[in-house]
Every structure is written in structure tokens, then in C-alpha cells.
Amino acid sequence: TAGKEIRIGTLIFTIGNLSNQIVVQGIAVYALTAPTIATSSRTTRPITGGSGRYRGVTGWCVSTHLKDGSWRHVFHLLKS
């Protein structure tokens, strides 16, 4: 789409302490001039791994860029 591009992202979430991490990797559509996905939009990316309490997890993460500029990340965890 004109004015848009696909970017690759790697997100690492630490939950509780540094040993408990969830790794999310994937692509999302961005406006060419924007540093993040548009406000009030969301994207789904795969969970590619974890450590500590989250070792061996897979699944997906839905990230929503809220109107106030903050973010919501909802993890759908599957234990392999």
C-alpha cells in the first residue's frame, strides 16, 4: 500500500525478574514516516521462545497501540 511498509520487530519482555523472558518476533505494517504502528491499531506476532518460567513457550502476542500512546500486549502462551 502506498505510504506503508512492512518492518521486522523483535520484542523481549521481562516478567518478574531478568530470568523470566518472552521473545516475540515478526512483522507489522507501519506508515513510512512513523516510528511505531498507528495509534488505535494492533498487530499479532509469534512468540518464538522464552527463558526461566517461560522456557519452551510458543504462541502469539497481540500488541495494541492505545489512543493515549501507551501499549497493551496480550500473550497467548502454548507450552510445547
Order of alpha helices (4+ residues) and beta strands (2+ residues): beta-beta-beta-beta-beta
